[in-house]
Amino acid sequence: MTEDVLTACEWIMVCDAKDIPENGGACVKVEDEQIAIFNFARRNEWYATQNLCPHKQQMVLSRGMIGSSGDSCEPKVACPFHKNTFSLQTGKCLSNDEYEIKVYPVKVENGKVFVSLE
């Protein structure tokens, strides 16, 4: 994501960075949305997606396992129940073309995690 896009976003503080486990995720509620926040510490990167797995309509993605996919090392999350995998960068389902998830801009400043729903 370009710095211009990050600057133009309206940021909402959602939690302290220490609330999200290293190399894992947690769920936060922002307005009416459940957002999965991922601290990919091995890559020193943060991601935010919808928490809803579109396959069976369950709020579980924040509990999924994160890792990298293929030669491109694309960051991904696997649904903990049905193992569909989603790109943390684009939301595209890497294991089934039928599904896609929303991804959100995320940043960490001064130990606080911020997300933009725009």
N, CA, C and O atoms as CSV, one atom per row, in Angstrom:
chain,resi,resn,atom,element,x,y,z
A,1,MET,N,N,0.856,-1.169,0.000
A,1,MET,CA,C,0.000,0.000,0.000
A,1,MET,C,C,0.900,1.230,0.000
A,1,MET,O,O,1.879,1.294,0.744
A,2,THR,N,N,0.566,2.193,-0.829
A,2,THR,CA,C,1.408,3.368,-0.936
A,2,THR,C,C,1.208,4.289,0.256
A,2,THR,O,O,0.175,4.250,0.924
A,3,GLU,N,N,2.203,5.111,0.509
A,3,GLU,CA,C,2.128,6.034,1.626
A,3,GLU,C,C,1.019,7.063,1.432
A,3,GLU,O,O,0.418,7.510,2.409
A,4,ASP,N,N,0.733,7.450,0.166
A,4,ASP,CA,C,-0.359,8.392,-0.104
A,4,ASP,C,C,-1.697,7.824,0.363
A,4,ASP,O,O,-2.505,8.540,0.954
A,5,VAL,N,N,-1.933,6.528,0.096
A,5,VAL,CA,C,-3.173,5.888,0.520
A,5,VAL,C,C,-3.234,5.854,2.042
A,5,VAL,O,O,-4.277,6.152,2.625
A,6,LEU,N,N,-2.128,5.493,2.693
A,6,LEU,CA,C,-2.101,5.438,4.156
A,6,LEU,C,C,-2.368,6.807,4.768
A,6,LEU,O,O,-3.043,6.901,5.792
A,7,THR,N,N,-1.852,7.862,4.161
A,7,THR,CA,C,-2.051,9.210,4.674
A,7,THR,C,C,-3.503,9.640,4.529
A,7,THR,O,O,-4.025,10.346,5.392
A,8,ALA,N,N,-4.168,9.226,3.447
A,8,ALA,CA,C,-5.530,9.662,3.171
A,8,ALA,C,C,-6.585,8.920,3.994
A,8,ALA,O,O,-7.743,9.336,4.020
A,9,CYS,N,N,-6.211,7.843,4.658
A,9,CYS,CA,C,-7.163,7.044,5.417
A,9,CYS,C,C,-7.600,7.751,6.699
A,9,CYS,O,O,-6.857,8.549,7.271
A,10,GLU,N,N,-8.822,7.441,7.137
A,10,GLU,CA,C,-9.288,7.853,8.456
A,10,GLU,C,C,-9.002,6.692,9.408
A,10,GLU,O,O,-9.581,5.613,9.278
A,11,TRP,N,N,-8.113,6.924,10.353
A,11,TRP,CA,C,-7.625,5.860,11.223
A,11,TRP,C,C,-8.429,5.770,12.508
A,11,TRP,O,O,-8.777,6.786,13.110
A,12,ILE,N,N,-8.720,4.540,12.924
A,12,ILE,CA,C,-9.425,4.264,14.168
A,12,ILE,C,C,-8.503,3.416,15.033
A,12,ILE,O,O,-8.051,2.356,14.601
A,13,MET,N,N,-8.218,3.875,16.261
A,13,MET,CA,C,-7.394,3.085,17.174
A,13,MET,C,C,-8.244,1.932,17.697
A,13,MET,O,O,-9.324,2.150,18.246
A,14,VAL,N,N,-7.747,0.688,17.521
A,14,VAL,CA,C,-8.557,-0.477,17.863
A,14,VAL,C,C,-8.046,-1.268,19.067
A,14,VAL,O,O,-8.823,-1.960,19.725
A,15,CYS,N,N,-6.745,-1.174,19.361
A,15,CYS,CA,C,-6.203,-1.918,20.496
A,15,CYS,C,C,-4.735,-1.553,20.695
A,15,CYS,O,O,-4.149,-0.820,19.899
A,16,ASP,N,N,-4.162,-2.071,21.755
A,16,ASP,CA,C,-2.719,-1.964,21.969
A,16,ASP,C,C,-2.036,-3.070,21.183
A,16,ASP,O,O,-2.578,-4.168,21.059
A,17,ALA,N,N,-0.865,-2.795,20.655
A,17,ALA,CA,C,-0.123,-3.801,19.890
A,17,ALA,C,C,0.140,-5.050,20.733
A,17,ALA,O,O,0.150,-6.161,20.203
A,18,LYS,N,N,0.350,-4.879,22.030
A,18,LYS,CA,C,0.642,-6.026,22.905
A,18,LYS,C,C,-0.563,-6.956,23.055
A,18,LYS,O,O,-0.416,-8.082,23.530
A,19,ASP,N,N,-1.763,-6.496,22.654
A,19,ASP,CA,C,-2.966,-7.328,22.735
A,19,ASP,C,C,-3.034,-8.374,21.626
A,19,ASP,O,O,-3.821,-9.317,21.712
A,20,ILE,N,N,-2.228,-8.219,20.601
A,20,ILE,CA,C,-2.231,-9.151,19.468
A,20,ILE,C,C,-1.012,-10.060,19.594
A,20,ILE,O,O,0.116,-9.566,19.627
A,21,PRO,N,N,-1.210,-11.372,19.665
A,21,PRO,CA,C,-0.067,-12.277,19.843
A,21,PRO,C,C,0.890,-12.242,18.649
A,21,PRO,O,O,0.464,-12.120,17.501
A,22,GLU,N,N,2.177,-12.350,18.936
A,22,GLU,CA,C,3.159,-12.425,17.850
A,22,GLU,C,C,2.868,-13.647,16.993
A,22,GLU,O,O,2.577,-14.728,17.505
A,23,ASN,N,N,2.951,-13.458,15.685
A,23,ASN,CA,C,2.708,-14.514,14.700
A,23,ASN,C,C,1.332,-15.149,14.876
A,23,ASN,O,O,1.156,-16.356,14.710
A,24,GLY,N,N,0.360,-14.298,15.217
A,24,GLY,CA,C,-1.015,-14.747,15.386
A,24,GLY,C,C,-1.970,-13.593,15.193
A,24,GLY,O,O,-1.592,-12.520,14.724
A,25,GLY,N,N,-3.220,-13.833,15.563
A,25,GLY,CA,C,-4.236,-12.815,15.368
A,25,GLY,C,C,-5.186,-12.716,16.537
A,25,GLY,O,O,-5.174,-13.541,17.451
A,26,ALA,N,N,-6.013,-11.684,16.485
A,26,ALA,CA,C,-7.076,-11.466,17.462
A,26,ALA,C,C,-8.172,-10.671,16.770
A,26,ALA,O,O,-7.945,-10.028,15.745
A,27,CYS,N,N,-9.350,-10.727,17.343
A,27,CYS,CA,C,-10.500,-10.039,16.768
A,27,CYS,C,C,-10.807,-8.775,17.561
A,27,CYS,O,O,-10.753,-8.770,18.791
A,28,VAL,N,N,-11.128,-7.710,16.843
A,28,VAL,CA,C,-11.605,-6.469,17.457
A,28,VAL,C,C,-12.911,-6.102,16.763
A,28,VAL,O,O,-13.138,-6.465,15.609
A,29,LYS,N,N,-13.760,-5.382,17.478
A,29,LYS,CA,C,-15.003,-4.923,16.875
A,29,LYS,C,C,-14.875,-3.433,16.613
A,29,LYS,O,O,-14.586,-2.653,17.521
A,30,VAL,N,N,-15.093,-3.048,15.363
A,30,VAL,CA,C,-15.037,-1.655,14.944
A,30,VAL,C,C,-16.387,-1.332,14.318
A,30,VAL,O,O,-16.753,-1.878,13.277
A,31,GLU,N,N,-17.121,-0.432,14.975
A,31,GLU,CA,C,-18.488,-0.143,14.558
A,31,GLU,C,C,-19.253,-1.457,14.544
A,31,GLU,O,O,-19.342,-2.109,15.584
A,32,ASP,N,N,-19.810,-1.874,13.413
A,32,ASP,CA,C,-20.554,-3.137,13.359
A,32,ASP,C,C,-19.739,-4.275,12.744
A,32,ASP,O,O,-20.285,-5.336,12.444
A,33,GLU,N,N,-18.451,-4.062,12.556
A,33,GLU,CA,C,-17.611,-5.048,11.876
A,33,GLU,C,C,-16.674,-5.744,12.854
A,33,GLU,O,O,-16.086,-5.111,13.731
A,34,GLN,N,N,-16.545,-7.067,12.688
A,34,GLN,CA,C,-15.509,-7.802,13.395
A,34,GLN,C,C,-14.288,-7.830,12.477
A,34,GLN,O,O,-14.360,-8.304,11.344
A,35,ILE,N,N,-13.179,-7.320,12.979
A,35,ILE,CA,C,-11.943,-7.225,12.195
A,35,ILE,C,C,-10.894,-8.143,12.813
A,35,ILE,O,O,-10.671,-8.115,14.024
A,36,ALA,N,N,-10.260,-8.946,11.987
A,36,ALA,CA,C,-9.148,-9.789,12.425
A,36,ALA,C,C,-7.860,-9.001,12.231
A,36,ALA,O,O,-7.569,-8.538,11.128
A,37,ILE,N,N,-7.089,-8.851,13.306
A,37,ILE,CA,C,-5.803,-8.157,13.250
A,37,ILE,C,C,-4.712,-9.205,13.393
A,37,ILE,O,O,-4.764,-10.040,14.296
A,38,PHE,N,N,-3.731,-9.165,12.511
A,38,PHE,CA,C,-2.637,-10.143,12.530
A,38,PHE,C,C,-1.295,-9.456,12.725
A,38,PHE,O,O,-0.977,-8.490,12.033
A,39,ASN,N,N,-0.513,-9.957,13.669
A,39,ASN,CA,C,0.843,-9.499,13.930
A,39,ASN,C,C,1.782,-10.557,13.368
A,39,ASN,O,O,2.101,-11.539,14.038
A,40,PHE,N,N,2.217,-10.348,12.140
A,40,PHE,CA,C,3.118,-11.297,11.476
A,40,PHE,C,C,4.540,-10.903,11.858
A,40,PHE,O,O,5.285,-10.352,11.047
A,41,ALA,N,N,4.904,-11.195,13.103
A,41,ALA,CA,C,6.184,-10.747,13.686
A,41,ALA,C,C,7.392,-11.285,12.917
A,41,ALA,O,O,8.405,-10.595,12.807
A,42,ARG,N,N,7.299,-12.485,12.393
A,42,ARG,CA,C,8.430,-13.050,11.627
A,42,ARG,C,C,8.789,-12.180,10.431
A,42,ARG,O,O,9.937,-12.161,9.989
A,43,ARG,N,N,7.796,-11.457,9.909
A,43,ARG,CA,C,8.007,-10.581,8.751
A,43,ARG,C,C,8.012,-9.112,9.145
A,43,ARG,O,O,8.238,-8.241,8.305
A,44,ASN,N,N,7.762,-8.833,10.429
A,44,ASN,CA,C,7.643,-7.458,10.918
A,44,ASN,C,C,6.554,-6.705,10.144
A,44,ASN,O,O,6.749,-5.571,9.708
A,45,GLU,N,N,5.391,-7.378,9.987
A,45,GLU,CA,C,4.268,-6.818,9.231
A,45,GLU,C,C,2.965,-7.025,9.998
A,45,GLU,O,O,2.827,-7.970,10.775
A,46,TRP,N,N,2.019,-6.127,9.767
A,46,TRP,CA,C,0.697,-6.197,10.371
A,46,TRP,C,C,-0.346,-6.219,9.255
A,46,TRP,O,O,-0.166,-5.594,8.210
A,47,TYR,N,N,-1.445,-6.952,9.492
A,47,TYR,CA,C,-2.521,-7.062,8.523
A,47,TYR,C,C,-3.866,-6.985,9.236
A,47,TYR,O,O,-3.968,-7.299,10.422
A,48,ALA,N,N,-4.890,-6.568,8.508
A,48,ALA,CA,C,-6.254,-6.541,9.031
A,48,ALA,C,C,-7.197,-7.034,7.936
A,48,ALA,O,O,-7.106,-6.608,6.785
A,49,THR,N,N,-8.095,-7.931,8.309
A,49,THR,CA,C,-9.081,-8.481,7.375
A,49,THR,C,C,-10.429,-8.587,8.093
A,49,THR,O,O,-10.525,-8.393,9.305
A,50,GLN,N,N,-11.450,-8.896,7.322
A,50,GLN,CA,C,-12.713,-9.246,7.967
A,50,GLN,C,C,-12.471,-10.515,8.775
A,50,GLN,O,O,-11.600,-11.312,8.429
A,51,ASN,N,N,-13.227,-10.706,9.838
A,51,ASN,CA,C,-13.092,-11.912,10.660
A,51,ASN,C,C,-13.961,-13.048,10.131
A,51,ASN,O,O,-13.749,-14.208,10.484
A,52,LEU,N,N,-14.925,-12.724,9.299
A,52,LEU,CA,C,-15.872,-13.707,8.779
A,52,LEU,C,C,-15.244,-14.553,7.676
A,52,LEU,O,O,-14.785,-14.024,6.663
A,53,CYS,N,N,-15.226,-15.863,7.878
A,53,CYS,CA,C,-14.814,-16.771,6.804
A,53,CYS,C,C,-16.016,-16.934,5.879
A,53,CYS,O,O,-17.073,-17.375,6.330
A,54,PRO,N,N,-15.884,-16.590,4.594
A,54,PRO,CA,C,-17.031,-16.625,3.689
A,54,PRO,C,C,-17.514,-18.031,3.348
A,54,PRO,O,O,-18.619,-18.185,2.827
A,55,HIS,N,N,-16.727,-19.045,3.624
A,55,HIS,CA,C,-17.093,-20.410,3.259
A,55,HIS,C,C,-18.313,-20.895,4.042
A,55,HIS,O,O,-19.295,-21.332,3.443
A,56,LYS,N,N,-18.263,-20.823,5.358
A,56,LYS,CA,C,-19.384,-21.283,6.192
A,56,LYS,C,C,-19.957,-20.160,7.051
A,56,LYS,O,O,-20.722,-20.417,7.980
A,57,GLN,N,N,-19.585,-18.901,6.739
A,57,GLN,CA,C,-20.122,-17.738,7.436
A,57,GLN,C,C,-19.851,-17.794,8.944
A,57,GLN,O,O,-20.742,-17.528,9.751
A,58,GLN,N,N,-18.617,-18.141,9.314
A,58,GLN,CA,C,-18.228,-18.194,10.722
A,58,GLN,C,C,-17.196,-17.113,11.013
A,58,GLN,O,O,-16.327,-16.841,10.184
A,59,MET,N,N,-17.288,-16.497,12.185
A,59,MET,CA,C,-16.359,-15.455,12.624
A,59,MET,C,C,-15.134,-16.104,13.253
A,59,MET,O,O,-15.039,-16.208,14.476
A,60,VAL,N,N,-14.186,-16.547,12.407
A,60,VAL,CA,C,-13.080,-17.362,12.915
A,60,VAL,C,C,-11.704,-17.009,12.366
A,60,VAL,O,O,-10.705,-17.536,12.856
A,61,LEU,N,N,-11.620,-16.145,11.374
A,61,LEU,CA,C,-10.319,-15.951,10.717
A,61,LEU,C,C,-9.229,-15.456,11.667
A,61,LEU,O,O,-8.054,-15.764,11.467
A,62,SER,N,N,-9.601,-14.693,12.696
A,62,SER,CA,C,-8.586,-14.194,13.630
A,62,SER,C,C,-7.880,-15.327,14.363
A,62,SER,O,O,-6.789,-15.136,14.899
A,63,ARG,N,N,-8.497,-16.507,14.391
A,63,ARG,CA,C,-7.897,-17.665,15.049
A,63,ARG,C,C,-7.155,-18.573,14.071
A,63,ARG,O,O,-6.668,-19.638,14.448
A,64,GLY,N,N,-7.073,-18.142,12.809
A,64,GLY,CA,C,-6.414,-18.948,11.795
A,64,GLY,C,C,-4.900,-18.887,11.895
A,64,GLY,O,O,-4.339,-17.993,12.528
A,65,MET,N,N,-4.257,-19.844,11.265
A,65,MET,CA,C,-2.792,-19.898,11.238
A,65,MET,C,C,-2.282,-19.020,10.102
A,65,MET,O,O,-2.792,-19.084,8.984
A,66,ILE,N,N,-1.263,-18.190,10.396
A,66,ILE,CA,C,-0.685,-17.359,9.355
A,66,ILE,C,C,0.626,-17.966,8.876
A,66,ILE,O,O,1.300,-18.687,9.611
A,67,GLY,N,N,0.971,-17.664,7.636
A,67,GLY,CA,C,2.201,-18.170,7.041
A,67,GLY,C,C,2.410,-17.514,5.692
A,67,GLY,O,O,1.803,-16.488,5.387
A,68,SER,N,N,3.272,-18.110,4.888
A,68,SER,CA,C,3.571,-17.582,3.555
A,68,SER,C,C,3.264,-18.641,2.513
A,68,SER,O,O,3.376,-19.840,2.767
A,69,SER,N,N,2.874,-18.172,1.333
A,69,SER,CA,C,2.457,-19.074,0.277
A,69,SER,C,C,3.364,-18.982,-0.935
A,69,SER,O,O,3.657,-17.891,-1.423
A,70,GLY,N,N,3.805,-20.130,-1.416
A,70,GLY,CA,C,4.510,-20.218,-2.685
A,70,GLY,C,C,5.843,-19.508,-2.750
A,70,GLY,O,O,6.384,-19.049,-1.744
A,71,ASP,N,N,6.362,-19.430,-3.982
A,71,ASP,CA,C,7.659,-18.797,-4.222
A,71,ASP,C,C,7.637,-17.305,-3.922
A,71,ASP,O,O,8.664,-16.722,-3.575
A,72,SER,N,N,6.459,-16.684,-4.056
A,72,SER,CA,C,6.365,-15.243,-3.820
A,72,SER,C,C,6.333,-14.910,-2.335
A,72,SER,O,O,6.438,-13.745,-1.951
A,73,CYS,N,N,6.187,-15.936,-1.500
A,73,CYS,CA,C,6.111,-15.743,-0.042
A,73,CYS,C,C,4.972,-14.812,0.344
A,73,CYS,O,O,5.104,-14.017,1.275
A,74,GLU,N,N,3.845,-14.909,-0.374
A,74,GLU,CA,C,2.688,-14.074,-0.085
A,74,GLU,C,C,2.141,-14.426,1.305
A,74,GLU,O,O,1.901,-15.599,1.591
A,75,PRO,N,N,1.941,-13.419,2.174
A,75,PRO,CA,C,1.398,-13.705,3.500
A,75,PRO,C,C,-0.050,-14.163,3.389
A,75,PRO,O,O,-0.824,-13.632,2.593
A,76,LYS,N,N,-0.406,-15.161,4.202
A,76,LYS,CA,C,-1.751,-15.727,4.111
A,76,LYS,C,C,-2.243,-16.140,5.488
A,76,LYS,O,O,-1.468,-16.277,6.434
A,77,VAL,N,N,-3.559,-16.336,5.575
A,77,VAL,CA,C,-4.191,-16.890,6.769
A,77,VAL,C,C,-5.048,-18.068,6.328
A,77,VAL,O,O,-5.706,-18.014,5.289
A,78,ALA,N,N,-5.036,-19.140,7.130
A,78,ALA,CA,C,-5.858,-20.310,6.849
A,78,ALA,C,C,-7.010,-20.357,7.838
A,78,ALA,O,O,-6.800,-20.215,9.043
A,79,CYS,N,N,-8.219,-20.554,7.344
A,79,CYS,CA,C,-9.378,-20.712,8.210
A,79,CYS,C,C,-9.110,-21.889,9.149
A,79,CYS,O,O,-8.708,-22.958,8.689
A,80,PRO,N,N,-9.325,-21.711,10.459
A,80,PRO,CA,C,-9.006,-22.790,11.392
A,80,PRO,C,C,-9.919,-24.012,11.259
A,80,PRO,O,O,-9.573,-25.089,11.745
A,81,PHE,N,N,-11.076,-23.865,10.611
A,81,PHE,CA,C,-11.991,-24.998,10.491
A,81,PHE,C,C,-11.901,-25.713,9.154
A,81,PHE,O,O,-11.863,-26.943,9.109
A,82,HIS,N,N,-11.865,-24.952,8.061
A,82,HIS,CA,C,-11.985,-25.579,6.755
A,82,HIS,C,C,-10.746,-25.431,5.885
A,82,HIS,O,O,-10.708,-25.914,4.753
A,83,LYS,N,N,-9.724,-24.753,6.428
A,83,LYS,CA,C,-8.402,-24.650,5.802
A,83,LYS,C,C,-8.350,-23.883,4.486
A,83,LYS,O,O,-7.332,-23.939,3.795
A,84,ASN,N,N,-9.416,-23.163,4.113
A,84,ASN,CA,C,-9.282,-22.251,2.977
A,84,ASN,C,C,-8.252,-21.204,3.357
A,84,ASN,O,O,-8.238,-20.722,4.490
A,85,THR,N,N,-7.394,-20.853,2.417
A,85,THR,CA,C,-6.358,-19.862,2.706
A,85,THR,C,C,-6.621,-18.587,1.915
A,85,THR,O,O,-7.045,-18.621,0.760
A,86,PHE,N,N,-6.354,-17.453,2.581
A,86,PHE,CA,C,-6.618,-16.139,2.005
A,86,PHE,C,C,-5.367,-15.278,2.069
A,86,PHE,O,O,-4.637,-15.297,3.060
A,87,SER,N,N,-5.126,-14.522,0.998
A,87,SER,CA,C,-4.025,-13.574,0.989
A,87,SER,C,C,-4.307,-12.472,2.001
A,87,SER,O,O,-5.394,-11.895,2.003
A,88,LEU,N,N,-3.341,-12.178,2.855
A,88,LEU,CA,C,-3.488,-11.077,3.803
A,88,LEU,C,C,-3.288,-9.728,3.116
A,88,LEU,O,O,-3.625,-8.689,3.684
A,89,GLN,N,N,-2.744,-9.736,1.906
A,89,GLN,CA,C,-2.521,-8.492,1.166
A,89,GLN,C,C,-3.716,-8.109,0.299
A,89,GLN,O,O,-4.084,-6.936,0.234
A,90,THR,N,N,-4.323,-9.092,-0.367
A,90,THR,CA,C,-5.385,-8.797,-1.333
A,90,THR,C,C,-6.758,-9.322,-0.927
A,90,THR,O,O,-7.772,-8.835,-1.429
A,91,GLY,N,N,-6.813,-10.305,-0.029
A,91,GLY,CA,C,-8.064,-10.939,0.356
A,91,GLY,C,C,-8.484,-12.079,-0.550
A,91,GLY,O,O,-9.458,-12.772,-0.258
A,92,LYS,N,N,-7.763,-12.288,-1.650
A,92,LYS,CA,C,-8.093,-13.354,-2.600
A,92,LYS,C,C,-7.913,-14.709,-1.923
A,92,LYS,O,O,-6.939,-14.934,-1.205
A,93,CYS,N,N,-8.865,-15.604,-2.164
A,93,CYS,CA,C,-8.744,-16.958,-1.642
A,93,CYS,C,C,-7.727,-17.702,-2.499
A,93,CYS,O,O,-7.859,-17.756,-3.722
A,94,LEU,N,N,-6.723,-18.269,-1.863
A,94,LEU,CA,C,-5.636,-18.938,-2.574
A,94,LEU,C,C,-5.941,-20.415,-2.822
A,94,LEU,O,O,-5.220,-21.090,-3.556
A,95,SER,N,N,-7.027,-20.915,-2.196
A,95,SER,CA,C,-7.343,-22.336,-2.317
A,95,SER,C,C,-8.701,-22.604,-2.964
A,95,SER,O,O,-9.061,-23.757,-3.199
A,96,ASN,N,N,-9.464,-21.527,-3.256
A,96,ASN,CA,C,-10.792,-21.707,-3.827
A,96,ASN,C,C,-11.221,-20.382,-4.456
A,96,ASN,O,O,-11.423,-19.399,-3.744
A,97,ASP,N,N,-11.359,-20.346,-5.763
A,97,ASP,CA,C,-11.684,-19.100,-6.471
A,97,ASP,C,C,-13.052,-18.516,-6.122
A,97,ASP,O,O,-13.336,-17.370,-6.470
A,98,GLU,N,N,-13.900,-19.279,-5.443
A,98,GLU,CA,C,-15.247,-18.808,-5.106
A,98,GLU,C,C,-15.250,-17.706,-4.057
A,98,GLU,O,O,-16.185,-16.906,-4.007
A,99,TYR,N,N,-14.223,-17.651,-3.220
A,99,TYR,CA,C,-14.266,-16.790,-2.046
A,99,TYR,C,C,-13.241,-15.670,-2.092
A,99,TYR,O,O,-12.237,-15.740,-2.800
A,100,GLU,N,N,-13.526,-14.638,-1.316
A,100,GLU,CA,C,-12.613,-13.505,-1.148
A,100,GLU,C,C,-12.994,-12.828,0.166
A,100,GLU,O,O,-14.154,-12.867,0.576
A,101,ILE,N,N,-12.014,-12.206,0.825
A,101,ILE,CA,C,-12.299,-11.480,2.060
A,101,ILE,C,C,-11.855,-10.032,1.910
A,101,ILE,O,O,-11.010,-9.708,1.076
A,102,LYS,N,N,-12.437,-9.170,2.732
A,102,LYS,CA,C,-12.026,-7.765,2.761
A,102,LYS,C,C,-10.712,-7.644,3.521
A,102,LYS,O,O,-10.485,-8.331,4.516
A,103,VAL,N,N,-9.863,-6.766,3.034
A,103,VAL,CA,C,-8.642,-6.409,3.765
A,103,VAL,C,C,-8.698,-4.914,4.054
A,103,VAL,O,O,-9.291,-4.144,3.298
A,104,TYR,N,N,-8.079,-4.519,5.147
A,104,TYR,CA,C,-8.126,-3.127,5.584
A,104,TYR,C,C,-6.718,-2.606,5.807
A,104,TYR,O,O,-5.832,-3.360,6.209
A,105,PRO,N,N,-6.504,-1.317,5.548
A,105,PRO,CA,C,-5.222,-0.715,5.907
A,105,PRO,C,C,-5.035,-0.789,7.432
A,105,PRO,O,O,-5.980,-0.572,8.190
A,106,VAL,N,N,-3.835,-1.091,7.859
A,106,VAL,CA,C,-3.516,-1.181,9.284
A,106,VAL,C,C,-2.141,-0.571,9.509
A,106,VAL,O,O,-1.260,-0.675,8.656
A,107,LYS,N,N,-1.963,0.064,10.658
A,107,LYS,CA,C,-0.653,0.600,11.016
A,107,LYS,C,C,-0.515,0.550,12.524
A,107,LYS,O,O,-1.502,0.512,13.259
A,108,VAL,N,N,0.734,0.550,12.970
A,108,VAL,CA,C,1.040,0.559,14.403
A,108,VAL,C,C,1.914,1.765,14.676
A,108,VAL,O,O,2.953,1.956,14.043
A,109,GLU,N,N,1.473,2.583,15.636
A,109,GLU,CA,C,2.241,3.762,16.048
A,109,GLU,C,C,2.210,3.872,17.559
A,109,GLU,O,O,1.147,3.784,18.174
A,110,ASN,N,N,3.362,4.062,18.151
A,110,ASN,CA,C,3.462,4.248,19.601
A,110,ASN,C,C,2.741,3.153,20.373
A,110,ASN,O,O,2.082,3.422,21.377
A,111,GLY,N,N,2.869,1.921,19.903
A,111,GLY,CA,C,2.285,0.789,20.601
A,111,GLY,C,C,0.789,0.643,20.451
A,111,GLY,O,O,0.183,-0.165,21.156
A,112,LYS,N,N,0.170,1.396,19.557
A,112,LYS,CA,C,-1.271,1.330,19.310
A,112,LYS,C,C,-1.513,0.846,17.885
A,112,LYS,O,O,-0.779,1.209,16.966
A,113,VAL,N,N,-2.551,0.022,17.705
A,113,VAL,CA,C,-2.923,-0.497,16.387
A,113,VAL,C,C,-4.088,0.326,15.853
A,113,VAL,O,O,-5.088,0.530,16.541
A,114,PHE,N,N,-3.942,0.796,14.613
A,114,PHE,CA,C,-4.959,1.598,13.953
A,114,PHE,C,C,-5.415,0.895,12.679
A,114,PHE,O,O,-4.606,0.295,11.970
A,115,VAL,N,N,-6.716,0.973,12.390
A,115,VAL,CA,C,-7.298,0.385,11.190
A,115,VAL,C,C,-8.140,1.444,10.508
A,115,VAL,O,O,-8.716,2.311,11.166
A,116,SER,N,N,-8.212,1.373,9.187
A,116,SER,CA,C,-9.118,2.232,8.425
A,116,SER,C,C,-10.137,1.348,7.741
A,116,SER,O,O,-9.777,0.355,7.108
A,117,LEU,N,N,-11.404,1.698,7.862
A,117,LEU,CA,C,-12.464,0.930,7.193
A,117,LEU,C,C,-12.761,1.453,5.802
A,117,LEU,O,O,-13.610,0.897,5.106
A,118,GLU,N,N,-12.083,2.509,5.379
A,118,GLU,CA,C,-12.326,3.104,4.062
A,118,GLU,C,C,-11.731,2.259,2.966
A,118,GLU,O,O,-11.839,2.607,1.790
